[in-house]
């Protein structure tokens, strides 16, 4: 099975704990995340997270996902089965380069035949979405 990946990476002048606080404050995502809003749930292995996803040129949708991996100050990964032959993995990763300086990545990995087709059709909108999330998270973390 092939996969398709799109990722936004950005340097952030803030400590990993400040960035992590923004990520784990699920109800607070409305203040900084332009594509995933009305977020609620639990960050725990197998925990459920629900949100409204709004990506330009795609219909708005309500999604419920399962946390697959998380490591404090480092990563949050969730998975969603979106029907036959279509899976999505969404992630946020923090890499601290030195105190007060991090690289933050966020992205999507699509798998399955329909996942690849979705990626091919919406690559431009997905690129804009991960870049917008990266810029917004950077601005919010650096302003705190």
C-alpha positions as a Markdown table, in Angstrom:
| # | Residue | x | y | z |
|---|---|---|---|---|
| 1 | Unk | 0.0 | 0.0 | 0.0 |
| 2 | Unk | 1.4 | 3.4 | -1.0 |
| 3 | Unk | 1.3 | 6.5 | 1.1 |
| 4 | Unk | 1.3 | 10.2 | 0.4 |
| 5 | Unk | 2.7 | 12.7 | 2.8 |
| 6 | Unk | 2.5 | 16.5 | 3.1 |
| 7 | Unk | 4.3 | 18.4 | 5.9 |
| 8 | Unk | 4.9 | 21.9 | 7.1 |
| 9 | Unk | 8.0 | 22.6 | 9.1 |
| 10 | Unk | 8.9 | 25.9 | 10.7 |
| 11 | Unk | 11.4 | 27.3 | 13.2 |
| 12 | Unk | 9.9 | 28.7 | 16.4 |
| 13 | Unk | 11.6 | 30.9 | 18.9 |
| 14 | Unk | 9.9 | 29.4 | 21.9 |
| 15 | Unk | 10.6 | 26.6 | 24.3 |
| 16 | Unk | 9.2 | 23.1 | 23.6 |
| 17 | Unk | 7.0 | 23.3 | 26.8 |
| 18 | Unk | 5.2 | 26.5 | 25.5 |
| 19 | Unk | 4.5 | 24.9 | 22.1 |
| 20 | Unk | 3.4 | 21.7 | 23.8 |
| 21 | Unk | 1.0 | 23.7 | 26.1 |
| 22 | Unk | -0.7 | 25.1 | 23.0 |
| 23 | Unk | -1.0 | 21.6 | 21.4 |
| 24 | Unk | -2.5 | 19.9 | 24.5 |
| 25 | Unk | -5.0 | 22.7 | 25.2 |
| 26 | Unk | -7.5 | 21.2 | 22.8 |
| 27 | Unk | -10.3 | 23.7 | 23.4 |
| 28 | Unk | -7.8 | 26.5 | 22.9 |
| 29 | Unk | -7.0 | 25.4 | 19.3 |
| 30 | Unk | -9.7 | 27.9 | 18.1 |
| 31 | Unk | -7.3 | 30.7 | 19.0 |
| 32 | Unk | -4.5 | 29.5 | 16.7 |
| 33 | Unk | -5.4 | 26.6 | 14.4 |
| 34 | Unk | -7.1 | 27.8 | 11.2 |
| 35 | Unk | -8.2 | 24.3 | 10.0 |
| 36 | Unk | -9.1 | 22.2 | 13.1 |
| 37 | Unk | -11.5 | 24.0 | 15.4 |
| 38 | Unk | -14.1 | 23.1 | 18.1 |
| 39 | Unk | -11.6 | 20.5 | 19.3 |
| 40 | Unk | -12.5 | 18.3 | 22.3 |
| 41 | Unk | -11.3 | 15.0 | 23.6 |
| 42 | Unk | -8.6 | 13.3 | 25.5 |
| 43 | Unk | -4.9 | 13.0 | 24.7 |
| 44 | Unk | -4.1 | 9.5 | 25.8 |
| 45 | Unk | -3.2 | 6.3 | 24.0 |
| 46 | Unk | -6.4 | 5.3 | 22.1 |
| 47 | Unk | -8.1 | 8.5 | 23.3 |
| 48 | Unk | -10.8 | 10.1 | 21.1 |
| 49 | Unk | -10.5 | 13.6 | 19.7 |
| 50 | Unk | -13.3 | 15.3 | 17.8 |
| 51 | Unk | -13.0 | 18.5 | 15.8 |
| 52 | Unk | -14.3 | 20.4 | 12.8 |
| 53 | Unk | -11.9 | 20.4 | 9.9 |
| 54 | Unk | -12.0 | 23.3 | 7.4 |
| 55 | Unk | -9.6 | 23.1 | 4.5 |
| 56 | Unk | -10.0 | 25.5 | 1.7 |
| 57 | Unk | -11.7 | 24.0 | -1.4 |
| 58 | Unk | -12.9 | 21.0 | 0.6 |
| 59 | Unk | -16.3 | 20.7 | 2.4 |
| 60 | Unk | -16.2 | 21.4 | 6.1 |
| 61 | Unk | -16.5 | 18.2 | 8.1 |
| 62 | Unk | -16.8 | 17.0 | 11.7 |
| 63 | Unk | -14.3 | 14.2 | 12.4 |
| 64 | Unk | -13.6 | 11.9 | 15.4 |
| 65 | Unk | -10.2 | 10.4 | 15.5 |
| 66 | Unk | -8.1 | 8.1 | 17.7 |
| 67 | Unk | -4.8 | 9.1 | 19.3 |
| 68 | Unk | -2.2 | 6.7 | 18.1 |
| 69 | Unk | 0.9 | 8.1 | 19.7 |
| 70 | Unk | 1.9 | 11.0 | 21.9 |
| 71 | Unk | 5.0 | 12.0 | 23.8 |
| 72 | Unk | 4.9 | 15.1 | 26.0 |
| 73 | Unk | 7.0 | 17.9 | 24.6 |
| 74 | Unk | 7.6 | 16.0 | 21.4 |
| 75 | Unk | 4.6 | 14.6 | 19.4 |
| 76 | Unk | 0.9 | 14.1 | 19.0 |
| 77 | Unk | -0.3 | 11.6 | 16.3 |
| 78 | Unk | -3.9 | 10.6 | 15.5 |
| 79 | Unk | -5.4 | 8.3 | 13.0 |
| 80 | Unk | -8.7 | 8.2 | 11.2 |
| 81 | Unk | -10.2 | 5.5 | 9.0 |
| 82 | Unk | -12.1 | 7.5 | 6.4 |
| 83 | Unk | -13.9 | 4.6 | 4.6 |
| 84 | Unk | -12.8 | 1.8 | 2.4 |
| 85 | Unk | -9.2 | 2.2 | 1.2 |
| 86 | Unk | -8.7 | 5.6 | 2.9 |
| 87 | Unk | -6.8 | 6.3 | 6.1 |
| 88 | Unk | -5.4 | 9.5 | 7.4 |
| 89 | Unk | -2.6 | 10.0 | 10.0 |
| 90 | Unk | -2.3 | 13.6 | 11.3 |
| 91 | Unk | 0.7 | 14.7 | 13.4 |
| 92 | Unk | 2.4 | 17.5 | 15.3 |
| 93 | Unk | 6.1 | 17.1 | 16.2 |
| 94 | Unk | 8.4 | 19.4 | 18.2 |
| 95 | Unk | 12.2 | 19.1 | 18.0 |
| 96 | Unk | 14.0 | 21.3 | 20.4 |
| 97 | Unk | 17.3 | 22.5 | 18.9 |
| 98 | Unk | 18.4 | 24.4 | 21.9 |
| 99 | Unk | 16.6 | 26.0 | 24.8 |
| 100 | Unk | 14.0 | 28.4 | 23.4 |
| 101 | Unk | 14.4 | 27.3 | 19.8 |
| 102 | Unk | 12.5 | 24.5 | 18.1 |
| 103 | Unk | 11.5 | 23.1 | 14.8 |
| 104 | Unk | 7.8 | 22.3 | 14.7 |
| 105 | Unk | 6.3 | 20.0 | 12.0 |
| 106 | Unk | 2.7 | 19.2 | 11.3 |
| 107 | Unk | 1.4 | 17.1 | 8.5 |
| 108 | Unk | -0.9 | 14.5 | 7.0 |
| 109 | Unk | -0.1 | 11.0 | 5.8 |
| 110 | Unk | -2.7 | 9.5 | 3.5 |
| 111 | Unk | -2.8 | 5.8 | 2.8 |
| 112 | Unk | -4.9 | 3.5 | 0.7 |
| 113 | Unk | -6.0 | 3.9 | -2.9 |
| 114 | Unk | -8.6 | 6.6 | -2.1 |
| 115 | Unk | -6.2 | 8.3 | 0.3 |
| 116 | Unk | -3.7 | 8.7 | -2.4 |
| 117 | Unk | -6.4 | 10.0 | -4.8 |
| 118 | Unk | -7.6 | 12.5 | -2.2 |
| 119 | Unk | -4.0 | 13.7 | -1.8 |
| 120 | Unk | -3.5 | 14.0 | -5.5 |
| 121 | Unk | -6.7 | 16.0 | -6.0 |
| 122 | Unk | -6.2 | 18.3 | -3.1 |
| 123 | Unk | -2.4 | 18.7 | -2.8 |
| 124 | Unk | -2.4 | 22.5 | -3.2 |
| 125 | Unk | -5.1 | 23.0 | -0.5 |
| 126 | Unk | -3.4 | 20.6 | 1.9 |
| 127 | Unk | -0.1 | 22.3 | 1.4 |
| 128 | Unk | -1.7 | 25.7 | 2.2 |
| 129 | Unk | -3.4 | 24.2 | 5.2 |
| 130 | Unk | -0.2 | 22.7 | 6.9 |
| 131 | Unk | 1.6 | 25.9 | 6.1 |
| 132 | Unk | -1.2 | 28.0 | 7.7 |
| 133 | Unk | -1.1 | 25.8 | 10.8 |
| 134 | Unk | 2.7 | 26.1 | 11.1 |
| 135 | Unk | 2.6 | 29.9 | 10.8 |
| 136 | Unk | -0.3 | 30.3 | 13.3 |
| 137 | Unk | 1.3 | 28.0 | 15.8 |
| 138 | Unk | 4.6 | 29.9 | 15.5 |
| 139 | Unk | 3.0 | 33.3 | 15.9 |
| 140 | Unk | 1.0 | 32.2 | 19.0 |
| 141 | Unk | 4.0 | 30.5 | 20.7 |
| 142 | Unk | 6.3 | 33.4 | 20.1 |
| 143 | Unk | 3.8 | 35.9 | 21.3 |
| 144 | Unk | 3.2 | 34.1 | 24.6 |
